[in-house]
Amino acid sequence: MAEGVVAIVTEGIKPLGEFIIQQAKFLSGVGYQIELAQNELRLIRGFLKDADTRQQDEEQVRNFVMLIRDAAYDLEDVIESFALKVATRRGGGTVKIVLKRFACIFNEGVHRYKIGSEFEDIMNKLSHLRSSLQSSNVVRQTSGSESVASAFKRQRDRRLTYGHEVESHIVGLEENTDKLVKELVREGKRHLVVSIWGMGGSGKTTLAKQVFLQNEVKRHFDCFAWLCISQKWEGKDVLKEILIKLTSPTTEKRKEISEMEKDEIAEEVCCIQREKRCLVVLDDIWTLEAWNSIKAGFPINEETESRILLTSRKKEVASLASGADHLHQPRPLDEKQSWELFEKIALSGRDETDFEEKSKLGTEMLAHCSGLPLAIRVLAGLLSRRDKVEEWKAVLRNVDKYIMRGTTVLEREISGQEYGVSCVLALSYDELPSQLKLCFLYLAQFPEDHEIPVKRLTQLWIAEGFITSTIEIMEDVAYDCLTELVERSMVQVVNYGLTGKVKTCRLHDLMRDLCLQKAKEEDFLDVVDFSTGRRPTGNKVRRLVLYLDDKSECEFSGKDGRNGHIRSLLYFTPPYFEQMWSKSVIRSVFNDFRLLRVLKFENIRREFELPKTIGNLVHLRFLSLRDSAFRELPSSVYKLILLQTLDLRGHFKYGKIKITNVFLNMEQLRHLYLPMRHTVSGRKLSFAKLCNLQTLVNVRIENCNLNDLVRLPNLKKLVVIASRSGQLEKLKEMLVSESITYEHLRSLSIHTFSVEEDIHVPIDIVLRCPHLYKLRLDGKMSELPEQLRGYPDLTKITLVSTKLKGDKIEILEKLPKLRVLYLGYKSFESETMVFSQGGFPHLEFLTLCYLEDLKEWRVEKEAMPRLHRLSIDECRELRAIPDGLQDVTTLKELTIDLMPRRFCGRVEEGGEDFYKIKHVPSLIITNIEPDEPEMEEVAGASQVVAGPAGDSHQESTADAPPPPADEKTEEIQASSTSNLPCQ
């Protein structure tokens, strides 16, 4: 990884961004000294190409690598510390002004700031290290490598499919799956626990998931819950989640559950399992303490048809839970199965050149994996990147070095050393290019089983300086890095978005263990876990991650000098974190860590005041205050001219957030998220210089300069809010009169908020955005334009309060690429809605929510031939499910929520409309409402009825439909949702 660090420092010793070398004419001697430093580091890089793979085994190499890495970091610290003194002592200003001051103060004398002597000491150290490297031949000097971006492009073109996809690469589970299904569904009134145990990576979770998704299982059980316990657990929270998943409670009931004591929750969980057939999957239980903390919630040894499916790495945990009779250990794959899995990943879709020789080499390497699925996947993923036989032979030599050592993977496992698989994983890590190593290690910050939003991850990588590009868009290069890690089977995909790109991802437990191990070895980052009492290691790391809990005092300072060098500070909190923080703690966060580039201070729900000293964090590239209850954005934020991502979508429980026009000089800003509810004091917001801006969310028309808004050339996502009539008309007139088109815009949301009037949404605004793939319109419209049919990429549409007539549905159903349609509150004002024959040819997800006038819905033959999921929510006048649904054979899930009892009764088994949807594998009915004028209380009635094909209630989707219309937050405060079980 040292080579990657040196590469970043070489390109990044630019204390005020990429300008310092470009603007060298303003720097006098400073520019010359920085160029000398860059040249020294470039010379050293040549020796580091080979060093990272050798330092694992050679102490001398490891020491050299550590010294070089630390010297490079120190050089960066010295330069940026000096820049900070210049900025704070001489005041703010534009980049050019600060750079001029930088040069002048540097020339005032090295004694004043001690910068010269420190700089000289580090340069002497680097020169000495380079000389030592050359004279001792510690590492071999190698030639420069190709650019990461171009290599990625070739590999991407060569590969047609991802090698990690579970659906394509499940091998050898049929027999085990059938056996476990029979155990779970067999007749008997005694509560049963079935356990799967085995070493990490042996396929426990994959097997459990296969069992969980079987149609026979879905038909047999009434309620389902899947929980991933992992190493961090809290008994009460686990039981609460089980209760929520089994009962699908209302919002009020959820609040009631959150206030219950642990024993009360345990009794509720027990009751539901006595009354219904429930299947609870407890994935990845590590300790006896974890099992003992929750077993009171299960009717063990009682007469019930409910079941538990449990996975654990430890046999004693599995045995205690289920007893010897119901204990299952996945067998390693045999030679045939191992080869089948290996071939699918390493050789599928490749030409047959040298196939025989590669097969021989692959078979030899497979012997060292001993049938362990994870080891095979990682090894095959590694080889899938290599075309030549010589490269396969080189990998074989590394396999001998990392894995063989006279033993196989399973022999090491039997000996009690759990490093067999990590050797395979380490091989995959060591083969990464230097930039990808940094990207991978950065994933160590995320908590176990955390679902990582890819867009936010790429923003962080860019802010850290891991991604550089002079030609391609940096976000595209960052995404290529992510897909490279996916294709190497080092990162798992959780969800894909509408365009087929990865939306959320995660690390496998073992891969995360490796990631943490390597991050610690490299002093890459330090994790402080307040829930476990884990404190900083004391090493000089540049990135600090804090896991908070509600019970611990979080006081962490950089004032004492031990942490003043930290570049990244990231806070992770439990949901609804409302701990009261003292002003001194808040001041410390925004004052003591002066070299910060990344600050993630999210989900702090207790109101606090941002100190003015936030303006001193002049090196910030990334700042997120999302879901944090800050009252006001200080005007000193205008100094943060290097910001690339600024997320101000604060928690608005305490009212509107006050902001001022601080964005004027943020020329590097790429992603700006404003608070949904905010006021602007002073001048209107100006975006005139934000030529790099790609994302602009929650901009209120009355608070911004419209002339700036229509001239943002690189916008890809825009969320506009109008609160008065005429505001959107002005925007439309400006776009039309000046013939302005948003050529790069892919996602457009228009929201209207007014209690006094209906605000019309001019369709001409949409017509100025010809390349949309996501569109949300929230406001009255007279019509939908026929021109939408010509939008080649329009994939998702959300309509709320549009008040369209029923015949306008004809335009929507003819859109060629529409896959997701959400019709929300008052989107259509019609008693009848007809989906015509052949309409919606590609629609996969449909939601009808709060259509209060809708009484009849007709679906003609061949309409919606690809529909997968249908949700009907709060359409209380709707009388029946349409007859045409019986012809929609692709429908996998029907969800009905907050509908009258008469409607729900018709679709349940035995009801008069059941024949229309009996082919649907999963029918979910929740929160049944009383019929008018029935007044009996139905407190959160909730049922789950599975159709004959019984599919999973937790089906993975490309992109979940948006939330109910009254929340109005789908685009404003979107959050990734996935019901996919943890793997």
Buried (B, 14 or more C-beta within 10 A) or exposed (E): BBBBBBBBBBBBBBBBBBBBBEBBEBBBEBBEBBBBBBEBBBBBBBBBBBBBBBBBEBEEBBEBBBBBBBBBBBBBBBBBBBBBBBBBEBEBBEBEEBBBBBBBBBEEEBEEBEBBEBBEBBBEBBBEBBEEBEEEEBBEBEEEEEBBBEBBEEBEEEBEEBBBEEEEBBBBBEEBBEEBBEBBBEEEEEBBBBBBBBBBBBBBBBBBBBBBBBBBBBBBBBBBBBBBBBEBBBBBBBBBBBBBBBBBBBEEBBEEBEEBEBEEBBBBBBEBBBEBBBBBBBBBBBBBEBBEBBBBBBBBEEEBBBBBBBBBBBEEBBBBBBEEEBBBBBBBBEEEBBBBBBBBBBBBEBEEEBEEEBBEBBEEBBBBBBBBBBBBBBBBBBBBBBBEBEEBBEBBEBBEBBBBEEBBBBEBBEEEEBBBBBBBBBBBBBBBBBBBBBBBBBBBBBBBBBBBBBBBBBBBBBBBBBBBBEEBBBBEBBBBBBBBBBBBBBBBBBBBBBBEEBBBBBBBBBBBBBBBBBBBBBBBBBBBBBBEEEEBEEEBBBBBBBBBBEEBEBEBBBEEEEBBBBBBBBBBBBEEBBBEBEEEBBBBBBBBBBBBBBBBBBBBBBBBEBBBBBBBBBBBBBBBBBBBBBBBBBBBBBBBBBBBBBBBBBBBEBEBBBBBBBBBBBBBBBBBBBBBBBBBEEEBBBBEBBEBBBBBBBBBBEBBBBEBBBBBEBBBBBBBBBBBBEBBBBBBBBBBEEEBEBEBBBBBBBBBBEEEEEBBBBBBBBBBBBBBBBBBBBBBBEEBBEEBBEBEBBBBBBBBBBBBEBEBBBBBBBBEBBBBBBBBBBBBBBEEBBBBEBBBBBBBBBBBBBBEBBBBBEBBEBBBBEBBBBBBBBBBBBBBBBBBBBBBEEBBBBBBBBBBBBBBBBBBEEBEBBEBBBBBBBBBBBBBBBBEEEEEEEEBBBBBBBBEBBBBBBBBBBBBBBBBBEEBBBBBBBEBBBBBBBB
